[in-house]
Amino acid sequence: MSRRWWNAIRGLDRATTSLLLATAALALFAVVTSLQIQRSQRQIVEVSHYDLAYVYTRTQIEVLRLQSAISDALLRGTSARAPKLRWAIVKSRVSTIPISFGPIDVPEAVVARRNLDRTLDTIEPLIATMTSKDALEAMQRLDRCVQEFTRLTAIANIRQTQIFAREQEVLSRAMFWLSANLLLLCLIGFALLTLIFQRKNHLRQAALTDVLTGLPNRAAIQIFRPSKGWPAAMALALVDVDRFKQVNDRLGHAAGDKLLRQLADTMRAQMGDTAFAARLGGDEFVLIFTGSDARQTAQGRCAAIERAFRRRVAATQFADVTLSIGIAEGAVACAADITALMNRADDAMYVSKRDGGDGQSLFAHGKRRDGAREECAPADDGSLVVGGHLAC
C-alpha cells in the first residue's frame, strides 16, 4: 500500500509534489501549534484558578492570631491554653506552605517556611511560661515572620501575574502562527485546485487534439458548437490527400507524416480564426465554416489552401501530391446534422477523386457513391460544375 502511494507521488510533476509536501509540513506544524495552544490554555486556567498569594496570606493571618492570643493572655492574666492552641494550628500549617505551584516557582517560601518553623520551636517554651519578658520576645519573633510572609505574598502575586502574562503572550503568538498556517493552507489549496483544473484542461485538450498535426481530432468535431449556438448555417469541406498511399509506400511513413504536418500548417495559415479545421483520420481533414456566406467562404478558403499547398510542395519530393475537396452546406441544428453534412461532403469529395483529384466538388443534392440519384440543385451561377468537376 505504501509503495503504491509512493509511486503515485513520484508520478506527479514537481510543482504538485512541492505543494503536497508543503501541505503536509503545514498540517504537521498546525498540529504542533494546536498542542501548544492547548498547553498554554491549561496553564492559564491552572494559574488563574489557584491563588498562591492567598495561601501565604492565610499563614500570615494565623501567625497574627497567635500574636493576638499571646497578647490577650498576657494582658488578662489568663492561662496559656489559647496561645498553645493557636501555636499548634500554625505549627500544623508549616509543612503545607507551598514553595511552587505549576509554573509558579517561589524559592523564597523555603526560607520563610524554615524561619517560621524555627520561630515556633523557639517560642514554644516562652508560651509555656507566659512571663511578660517571654511574651514580648515571642511577639517580636512572630513580627519578623509576619513581615516575611507579607513580602512572600507580594512576591507570589508578582510571579503569578508574570506567568499569566507570559502564557497569554505564548497563546497569542501560537494563535497568530496557527492563523497564518491556515491562511497558507488555503492558498496552497487554491494553488492545488488551479493545478488540477489546468491539468484537467490540458488532458481535455490532449484528448481533443491530433498528436501528429496539432489540429483538433475526430472527438473535437463531435462536440463542435458554432460560436453563436444552434441552429447555424454551415458549410463543411472534407479534404483528402491524393496519392497519399503511394507516398507512404515509396518514401516511408515518416515522409507521409511530414506531408500531413505540412498540410496542417498550410490550413492553419490560410484559415486563421475564420473557421474550424480538424484531422478526421488518416489523410482526411475537415474544415467547418459558419454564417450566411458559409459556402462562398468555404470555396474561397479551400482554393487558397490548394494554391498554398501546391507552392509549398512544388520543390519537394511531394510535388505530385494534390488535394481532393468535397463541400456540402446546410442548416445545422445539432451534432447529428454535422455528421449528415460530413457524409454529403464525403460524397462530393469522391466525385473529385473519381475524376482524377486535384479540385473541389460541391454537394448540391447530387449523385451519391451508392449510385442513387437525388435531385440536383445548380450553384448560384446556374452551373453544376464546381472547381472543374461535376457535382451531380
Secondary structure, DSSP 4 states (H G I P E B T S, - for coil): -HHHHHHHHHTS-HHHHHHHHHHHHHHHHHHHHHHHHHHHHHHHHHHHH--HHHHHHHHHHHHHHHHHHHHHHHHHT--SHHHHHHHHHHHHHHTT--SEETTEE-THHHHHHHHHHHHHHHHHHHHHH--HHHHHHHHHHHHHHHHHHHHHHHHHHHHHHHHHHHHHHHHHHHHHHHHHHHHHHHHHHHHHHHHHHHHHHHHHHHHTB-TTT-SB-HHHHHT---TT-SSEEEEEEEEEETTHHHHHHHH-HHHHHHHHHHHHHHHHHHHTTSSEEEEEETTEEEEEEESTTHHHHHHHHHHHHHHHHHHHHTTSTTTT--EEEEEEEEEE-SHHHHHHHHHHHHHHHHHHHHTTSSEEEEESS---TTS--------TTS-SEETTEE--
